[in-house]
Each structure stands twice: as structure tokens, then as C-alpha cells.
Amino acid sequence: MGNRTVVLKMVTSLDGFATSPDGTHEWMFEWFGDDSGEWNRRALEEAGVHAMGRCSYELMGPHWAASEGPIATAMNEKPKAVFSHTLEKAEWGPAEIFGGDLGAGIADLKTRDDEGTILVHGGPDFAKSLTRLGLVDEYHLMMVPIAIGAGHSPFGDLGQHLKLSVVEEERFQSGALAQILVPKG
């Protein structure tokens, strides 16, 4: 049986928010460039499955299905694991809907013999749920140099401190900083 790694990939503002209070995130795109795109492509190439919540699935599906290029190919062709209690049908495939317990669903994906990481995309609430349950093995975070003052954080209201170790760091021409972090002990 496999023991796949769960990787949470997310972009945050300088003050730790993944989305604005209204749920938008367009402010982050100004800091994307060729070098940060390459960093993102590497994570996509290592992925065996894309995991996400319903909202992210419904937001990302139409965009990537209508897009072309290496990132679109990786997003469209690799399987998706959608965690939702309300989604009944997954149009953007290949996709499998997990409607039960989040921890059990991740455990199921981890033990499959499929290759590649379980690459988690999604909103801060889905990320927070995974973090609270201790289900994330690696955090791939890109911080862009903007403070938005308020919004939704993937690390808000965790109930306890989350201690992480930086295992890799890369600074981009735009000023964005990417870090790969793992939970401490």
C-alpha cells in the first residue's frame, strides 16, 4: 500500500490571508511571473491527484477546462478528489466525490497505490479543516508582498499553535516568496 504525501499549495498575502473578505483573490495575480509559474508547474507535475472542496472545484473547473498550456493540461488530465456533502455530480473530470468524513477520505487517498502527491487546492476553510485534523504533510506557500488588512486565512482559529520548519525557500523577481514547510514533530 502507498503512503502518499498531502501537499497544501496556497498563495497568501503578507498578512496571511488567502482571500479578501468577499472571497476574491485577484490581488495575488500581479505577483505571478515566469519564475513563480515554474515553481507552480513543478508542484503540479509531482501531483497524482488534485484535492479540493466543492467551491474551489466549481470555480476552477470552468476556468481550466477552457484553458490551454502545461498548467491547464496538468489540471484537466489528472484526477480530482472533491470533498463535498452537497455536490452530486462532477462535470470536470476525471473526478471522485468524497461526501463522508474528511479524515477518512484523505486516509483513503493516501493508502492508494497511485503515484504522485495529493495536491490540495482550495479555499482557506478547506485548508483550515485539513490543518486542524493534522492531515497536511507539506505546506507549499507563496506569500505575495501585499497587505490586504482583512480576509480569510488558512490558519485562522486553529485552536493551537502550528509549528512548522522551512525546508525550502525561493524568492521570485516580483518580490513574492515561496516556502515549503513541514509540521514540526
Buried (B, 14 or more C-beta within 10 A) or exposed (E): EEEBBBBBBBBBBEEBBBBBEEEEBEBBEEBBBEBBBEBBBEBBEBBBBBBBBBBBBBBBBEEBEEEEEEBBEBBBEBBBBBBBEEBEEBEBEEBBBBEEEBEEBBEBBBEBEEEBBBBBBBBBBBBBBBBBEEBBBBBBBBBBEBEBEEBBBBBEEEEEEBEBEEEEEBEBEBEBBBBBBBBEE
